[in-house]
Amino acid sequence: MSYKNFPMVPRIIFGRGSFNQLNDILAPKRLSIHAPFIYLVDDVFKNNSWLTSRIQLSYEDKIIFISSKEEPKTSQVDTLVEDIILLTKERPSGIIGIGGGTLLDLAKAVSIMLTNEGEAKDYQGWDLVKNEGIYHVGIPTISGTGAEVSRTTVLTGPDKKLGINSDFTPFDQVILDSELTKDVPTDQWFFTGMDCYIHCIESLDGTYLNAFSQSYGDMALDLCKEIFLNDTLTDIEAQEKLMMASWHGGMSIVYSQVGVAHAMSYGLSYLLGTKHGIGNCIVFDHLEEFYPEGVKLFKEMKAKHDIELPAGICANLSDEEFNIMIDISLSLEPLWENALGKNWKKTITHEKLRSLYQKM
């Protein structure tokens, strides 16, 4: 038996207002006056001086505002990398991602593609990256994805939705400042928080589970229950705890794997462009047979926060479209194996997935 040797984020700051220390953290990492820091920032902050005024641009540093309306694509990464190469005289000193999972994943992918040749789609899979990426920093402004801690960057490519899973993917530095999450709309808070909750359920109920994953998963799950089911927390406590739940949920996946909800929501996302958080919720709502306790609790949380999920999103799909989703989903073999064990192919047939998708 050979065990995986996982990298982790080496440096992390946690605390409200810690975003103010960004410039101090970056200064010693500047390679030269011609090697800029490139900030990839969710365009929801475009006119938000409360956040942007604290990014001190020097020399040739740039902020690139990016919409997170759509899930990140390999083609988008390639374009960003080309733009950055054209904009800069020297290889950048670092890439800083500020936003949710989309922006964090783009920052990770751009960092890798600046030092590896070819296109981003060539690296979708496990351990295909040859060279270490450039210095990259993750600053989440919403909690739940676990992107701040994971060793993947999930991208939609020309023929699949799959991450660049590698030892070079994790951030070199993360800043966890819960104050940055204070203006997240309620539904978005819920869907992204549920991404974390679903990570926990899939990890804790999976066959890959070990004590390492379980200890992180248990912590994250307890935090999620406290945040989404109890009324005892102040807003600030809830923001700080969800930030830690996201971290622990992401850590739990490091040594295990996600499961049925993620496998099927990747299909929705690839075909329909469904955003990851809401896609996971739409799928998970129908997975009682796989995660009876987890789904029961999810429905309680959903009711408590008056969350309405879209229904009938697969109602008018053609056979060909169903087949595309099903093929994407079935291709994620490690997820199914984690969920159901080595013999998963006996129960998870084309017909089985079709009947599940038809409910959504």
Backbone torsions as a table, in degrees:
resi	resn	phi	psi	omega
1	MET	NA	123.6	175.7
2	SER	-111.7	132.8	-174.6
3	TYR	-95.3	149.6	-179.8
4	LYS	-74.5	143.0	179.7
5	ASN	-107.1	95.6	-169.6
6	PHE	-91.5	139.8	172.2
7	PRO	-80.8	156.2	174.2
8	MET	-132.3	164.3	177.2
9	VAL	-65.5	120.6	-173.7
10	PRO	-76.6	-27.6	-178.1
11	ARG	-133.8	137.2	-178.1
12	ILE	-148.0	136.4	173.0
13	ILE	-113.2	134.1	176.8
14	PHE	-124.9	130.2	174.0
15	GLY	154.9	147.5	179.9
16	ARG	-67.3	126.7	-178.4
17	GLY	89.6	-0.1	-178.0
18	SER	-67.1	-17.2	175.3
19	PHE	-56.2	-28.2	179.1
20	ASN	-61.8	-18.9	-177.9
21	GLN	-90.0	1.9	-175.3
22	LEU	-54.1	-47.6	-175.0
23	ASN	-64.3	-36.4	177.6
24	ASP	-65.7	-36.1	-179.0
25	ILE	-69.4	-39.5	-174.0
26	LEU	-78.4	-33.0	-172.6
27	ALA	-47.4	-51.5	-178.2
28	PRO	-68.2	-12.7	-178.0
29	LYS	-90.5	-4.2	-178.2
30	ARG	-71.5	124.9	-174.1
31	LEU	-81.3	-35.9	176.6
32	SER	-168.1	171.2	-179.1
33	ILE	-69.0	-16.8	178.2
34	HIS	-97.9	2.5	179.4
35	ALA	-109.6	91.3	-169.6
36	PRO	-77.5	164.2	163.9
37	PHE	-91.7	132.8	178.6
38	ILE	-109.9	121.9	-179.6
39	TYR	-101.1	121.7	173.9
40	LEU	-100.2	113.4	-171.0
41	VAL	-124.6	135.5	177.3
42	ASP	-57.7	131.9	-174.1
43	ASP	-70.9	-4.0	171.8
44	VAL	-63.4	-20.2	179.9
45	PHE	-97.4	8.8	-172.0
46	LYS	-54.5	-44.8	-178.5
47	ASN	-107.4	26.0	-176.9
48	ASN	-103.6	90.6	-174.3
49	SER	-69.8	-21.6	177.0
50	TRP	-54.6	-38.3	178.3
51	LEU	-91.9	-53.3	-169.2
52	THR	-68.0	-27.6	-178.5
53	SER	-66.5	-16.7	-179.1
54	ARG	-89.8	-4.0	174.4
55	ILE	-90.1	109.1	-177.7
56	GLN	-90.9	110.6	179.2
57	LEU	-86.6	129.4	174.8
58	SER	-123.9	160.5	177.0
59	TYR	47.7	-118.0	-174.6
60	GLU	-107.5	23.8	178.3
61	ASP	-60.0	149.0	-179.3
62	LYS	-136.1	146.1	167.3
63	ILE	-105.8	128.8	173.7
64	ILE	-114.3	116.1	177.9
65	PHE	-85.3	133.5	-174.9
66	ILE	-131.3	134.3	177.6
67	SER	-74.8	140.6	175.2
68	SER	-107.7	21.1	179.2
69	LYS	-63.0	-30.6	179.2
70	GLU	-116.8	155.2	176.2
71	GLU	-65.6	150.2	-176.8
72	PRO	-66.0	143.8	-177.3
73	LYS	-118.8	153.9	176.5
74	THR	-61.7	-38.0	-178.9
75	SER	-65.1	-35.2	178.5
76	GLN	-65.2	-41.2	177.5
77	VAL	-62.1	-45.8	-178.7
78	ASP	-60.6	-42.0	179.5
79	THR	-65.0	-44.9	178.8
80	LEU	-59.0	-44.3	-178.9
81	VAL	-62.9	-44.3	177.7
82	GLU	-60.9	-45.4	179.9
83	ASP	-59.7	-43.7	-177.8
84	ILE	-66.4	-40.5	178.6
85	ILE	-62.5	-40.2	179.6
86	LEU	-70.6	-32.2	-177.2
87	LEU	-75.6	-24.9	-167.0
88	THR	-114.3	146.2	177.8
89	LYS	-79.9	-33.9	179.3
90	GLU	-128.1	165.1	175.5
91	ARG	-57.0	133.7	-176.7
92	PRO	-58.0	153.7	175.9
93	SER	-73.3	-27.3	-179.7
94	GLY	-176.5	160.7	176.5
95	ILE	-117.5	129.2	-179.6
96	ILE	-118.3	118.6	179.0
97	GLY	-97.9	126.1	-179.2
98	ILE	-127.3	109.7	-177.9
99	GLY	158.0	-154.3	178.5
100	GLY	-92.4	-160.9	-176.3
101	GLY	-54.0	-36.8	-178.8
102	THR	-62.1	-48.8	-178.0
103	LEU	-70.6	-37.0	179.6
104	LEU	-65.5	-42.8	179.7
105	ASP	-67.1	-38.4	177.2
106	LEU	-63.4	-41.6	179.4
107	ALA	-62.0	-42.5	179.3
108	LYS	-63.7	-44.6	-176.8
109	ALA	-67.5	-41.7	-180.0
110	VAL	-63.5	-42.3	178.4
111	SER	-56.9	-41.4	-179.8
112	ILE	-71.7	-42.2	-173.7
113	MET	-75.9	-15.3	175.0
114	LEU	-72.9	-16.6	-179.2
115	THR	-119.9	1.6	179.6
116	ASN	-124.9	133.3	-174.2
117	GLU	-80.1	168.5	-179.4
118	GLY	90.9	-157.5	-176.1
119	GLU	-113.5	157.9	-177.2
120	ALA	-57.4	-35.5	-177.4
121	LYS	-62.0	-24.0	179.8
122	ASP	-69.0	-15.4	-174.2
123	TYR	-111.5	7.6	176.5
124	GLN	-72.3	119.0	-176.8
125	GLY	142.9	-157.9	-175.2
126	TRP	-110.8	123.0	171.3
127	ASP	57.1	47.7	178.2
128	LEU	-101.6	-12.4	-175.7
129	VAL	-78.0	130.0	-175.9
130	LYS	-91.5	-41.5	-171.9
131	ASN	-112.1	145.3	176.0
132	GLU	-59.1	139.5	178.4
133	GLY	-75.8	178.7	175.5
134	ILE	-82.6	163.6	-179.0
135	TYR	-49.6	129.4	-179.3
136	HIS	-140.6	141.7	-173.8
137	VAL	-122.1	137.3	178.8
138	GLY	-114.4	129.9	179.3
139	ILE	-131.0	94.5	-177.5
140	PRO	-71.3	140.0	176.4
141	THR	-115.3	9.8	173.2
142	ILE	-152.3	150.3	-174.2
143	SER	-113.6	141.6	172.7
144	GLY	140.9	-28.9	-172.6
145	THR	-72.9	-30.3	-173.3
146	GLY	77.0	2.7	-179.2
147	ALA	-61.6	-24.0	-178.2
148	GLU	-68.5	-17.7	-174.2
149	VAL	-122.2	-9.6	-168.8
150	SER	-82.7	164.0	177.9
151	ARG	-102.2	29.5	177.9
152	THR	-136.5	163.1	170.6
153	THR	-137.9	107.9	-167.8
154	VAL	-82.6	123.1	-175.6
155	LEU	-129.5	145.7	172.2
156	THR	-92.1	117.5	-179.0
157	GLY	-102.5	-174.3	-178.5
158	PRO	-62.1	-32.6	-177.6
159	ASP	-128.3	3.9	175.9
160	LYS	-161.6	162.2	170.9
161	LYS	-109.6	114.9	-174.2
162	LEU	-160.3	151.1	-177.2
163	GLY	-84.7	161.0	164.9
164	ILE	-90.7	92.3	-178.5
165	ASN	-88.8	114.0	-179.9
166	SER	-158.2	163.7	177.6
167	ASP	-70.1	-13.8	-178.6
168	PHE	-95.9	-3.1	-175.6
169	THR	-75.5	-41.3	-173.1
170	PRO	-59.0	152.4	179.2
171	PHE	-65.0	152.0	173.2
172	ASP	-82.8	-23.5	-177.8
173	GLN	-152.0	137.5	173.6
174	VAL	-127.1	140.0	174.0
175	ILE	-115.0	115.9	179.2
176	LEU	-103.8	95.4	179.6
177	ASP	-117.1	101.1	-172.7
178	SER	-64.8	-18.7	179.3
179	GLU	-62.7	-28.0	-179.7
180	LEU	-67.2	-14.4	-177.5
181	THR	-98.0	6.1	-169.4
182	LYS	-67.5	-23.7	-175.8
183	ASP	-104.8	15.6	180.0
184	VAL	-67.7	128.8	177.9
185	PRO	-61.8	149.8	-173.3
186	THR	-55.2	-45.8	-176.3
187	ASP	-65.8	-38.2	179.0
188	GLN	-66.7	-41.2	175.3
189	TRP	-55.8	-43.7	-178.0
190	PHE	-68.9	-50.6	-176.0
191	PHE	-62.0	-41.3	-177.9
192	THR	-75.0	-36.1	174.2
193	GLY	-62.1	-37.0	178.9
194	MET	-69.4	-25.3	174.0
195	ASP	-58.2	-43.8	178.0
196	CYS	-65.0	-46.9	179.7
197	TYR	-57.8	-43.7	-178.6
198	ILE	-68.5	-36.9	172.9
199	HIS	-53.6	-44.9	-177.3
200	CYS	-63.2	-50.1	-177.1
201	ILE	-61.3	-45.2	-177.1
202	GLU	-67.0	-37.3	179.4
203	SER	-70.8	-48.1	-175.2
204	LEU	-70.2	-27.4	179.9
205	ASP	-94.2	2.3	-172.8
206	GLY	-87.6	164.0	180.0
207	THR	-80.4	-15.2	179.6
208	TYR	-83.6	-0.5	-170.2
209	LEU	-61.5	135.5	168.9
210	ASN	-133.7	178.8	-174.0
211	ALA	-64.0	-31.3	179.0
212	PHE	-61.8	-55.0	-179.5
213	SER	-63.7	-40.1	-174.7
214	GLN	-64.7	-39.7	-177.3
215	SER	-64.5	-40.9	177.1
216	TYR	-69.3	-42.3	-178.6
217	GLY	-63.3	-41.7	178.5
218	ASP	-61.3	-43.6	-179.6
219	MET	-62.4	-46.7	-177.7
220	ALA	-64.8	-39.6	-178.6
221	LEU	-65.4	-42.6	178.0
222	ASP	-61.5	-41.0	178.3
223	LEU	-63.6	-43.7	179.3
224	CYS	-59.6	-42.8	179.8
225	LYS	-63.0	-42.1	-179.2
226	GLU	-63.6	-40.9	-176.0
227	ILE	-73.6	-44.3	-169.6
228	PHE	-96.7	-12.3	-178.6
229	LEU	-118.0	-23.3	-179.3
230	ASN	-98.5	155.5	179.0
231	ASP	-109.4	20.9	-170.3
232	THR	-91.8	-10.6	-172.7
233	LEU	-92.6	144.7	168.5
234	THR	-73.8	165.5	178.3
235	ASP	-56.5	-44.1	-177.4
236	ILE	-64.8	-43.7	178.3
237	GLU	-61.0	-43.0	-178.8
238	ALA	-64.3	-40.2	179.1
239	GLN	-64.6	-43.5	-178.9
240	GLU	-67.3	-41.5	-177.8
241	LYS	-69.2	-36.9	179.0
242	LEU	-68.1	-33.3	177.4
243	MET	-63.3	-39.3	178.0
244	MET	-75.4	-34.2	176.6
245	ALA	-61.0	-42.3	179.3
246	SER	-60.5	-44.6	179.6
247	TRP	-60.9	-51.9	-177.5
248	HIS	-66.8	-37.1	177.1
249	GLY	-61.9	-41.7	176.7
250	GLY	-64.5	-40.0	178.6
251	MET	-65.9	-34.2	-179.6
252	SER	-64.2	-36.2	-179.1
253	ILE	-72.0	-29.6	-176.2
254	VAL	-48.5	-46.6	-175.3
255	TYR	-103.6	7.0	172.7
256	SER	-129.3	-122.5	-178.6
257	GLN	-172.8	161.6	173.8
258	VAL	-83.4	-170.9	-172.6
259	GLY	-141.0	-136.8	-169.2
260	VAL	-60.8	-43.8	-176.1
261	ALA	-62.2	-44.4	-179.8
262	HIS	-68.1	-41.1	-179.9
263	ALA	-58.3	-42.2	-176.9
264	MET	-81.5	-32.5	-178.5
265	SER	-72.1	-24.9	174.4
266	TYR	-63.0	-35.7	176.6
267	GLY	-63.4	-47.5	178.2
268	LEU	-58.6	-44.3	-176.0
269	SER	-65.2	-43.4	-177.7
270	TYR	-63.9	-46.1	-175.0
271	LEU	-81.3	-46.1	-170.5
272	LEU	-104.4	-7.2	-178.4
273	GLY	74.1	16.6	-179.5
274	THR	-59.2	132.7	178.4
275	LYS	-66.1	149.3	-168.9
276	HIS	-60.4	-46.8	-175.7
277	GLY	-61.6	-50.9	-178.1
278	ILE	-70.3	-34.2	177.7
279	GLY	-62.2	-43.4	176.2
280	ASN	-59.1	-41.7	-178.9
281	CYS	-65.8	-44.1	-179.9
282	ILE	-58.8	-43.5	-179.0
283	VAL	-71.0	-49.6	-172.6
284	PHE	-59.5	-32.2	179.9
285	ASP	-57.0	-22.3	-176.3
286	HIS	-110.4	15.6	-172.3
287	LEU	-107.4	31.3	-179.4
288	GLU	-52.0	-37.6	-174.0
289	GLU	-68.4	-22.7	179.7
290	PHE	-95.6	-38.4	-174.8
291	TYR	-133.2	67.5	-171.7
292	PRO	-56.6	-48.7	-178.5
293	GLU	-67.3	-44.3	-177.8
294	GLY	-61.2	-40.7	-178.2
295	VAL	-71.6	-37.9	179.0
296	LYS	-58.5	-47.3	-179.6
297	LEU	-65.9	-38.9	178.2
298	PHE	-59.0	-43.9	-178.9
299	LYS	-65.3	-34.4	175.7
300	GLU	-63.6	-45.3	-179.2
301	MET	-63.6	-41.7	-178.9
302	LYS	-60.7	-44.5	-179.8
303	ALA	-66.2	-43.2	-177.4
304	LYS	-59.1	-36.2	-176.2
305	HIS	-101.9	14.1	176.9
306	ASP	52.6	46.2	-178.9
307	ILE	-94.2	125.2	176.0
308	GLU	-101.0	123.6	176.6
309	LEU	-92.3	144.1	174.5
310	PRO	-59.6	141.9	177.9
311	ALA	-120.9	158.2	174.5
312	GLY	69.8	24.6	-177.5
313	ILE	-71.7	-18.4	178.7
314	CYS	-103.7	9.7	-171.6
315	ALA	-61.3	-37.8	-172.5
316	ASN	-110.4	26.7	-177.3
317	LEU	-82.9	148.3	176.5
318	SER	-81.7	167.4	176.4
319	ASP	-56.5	-41.8	-177.7
320	GLU	-61.8	-40.9	-179.4
321	GLU	-67.3	-42.8	175.0
322	PHE	-57.0	-43.3	-177.7
323	ASN	-62.3	-37.9	178.5
324	ILE	-61.3	-49.0	-179.1
325	MET	-61.6	-43.7	-177.0
326	ILE	-65.2	-41.2	179.6
327	ASP	-64.7	-42.2	177.4
328	ILE	-59.8	-46.8	-176.9
329	SER	-63.5	-46.9	-178.3
330	LEU	-66.6	-23.8	-178.5
331	SER	-72.4	-14.4	-177.8
332	LEU	-87.5	64.6	-170.2
333	GLU	-59.3	-41.6	-179.2
334	PRO	-60.6	-29.1	-179.0
335	LEU	-70.7	-42.8	179.2
336	TRP	-68.4	-38.6	-179.6
337	GLU	-65.8	-39.4	176.6
338	ASN	-62.2	-42.0	-175.4
339	ALA	-70.1	-41.6	-166.4
340	LEU	-126.7	-3.2	179.4
341	GLY	93.9	178.4	-173.1
342	LYS	-58.9	-30.8	-174.5
343	ASN	-96.2	28.1	-174.8
344	TRP	-58.4	-28.1	-175.9
345	LYS	-66.8	-18.3	178.7
346	LYS	-69.2	-34.4	-176.6
347	THR	-102.6	-30.0	-176.3
348	ILE	-93.6	87.8	-179.6
349	THR	-101.6	170.5	176.2
350	HIS	-54.3	-45.4	-177.1
351	GLU	-65.5	-40.1	-179.1
352	LYS	-60.0	-46.9	-178.9
353	LEU	-67.7	-38.1	178.7
354	ARG	-59.2	-44.5	-178.0
355	SER	-65.2	-33.3	177.1
356	LEU	-71.1	-47.0	179.8
357	TYR	-59.6	-35.0	-177.6
358	GLN	-65.1	-21.4	178.3
359	LYS	-77.1	-16.2	-168.7
360	MET	-91.8	NA	NA
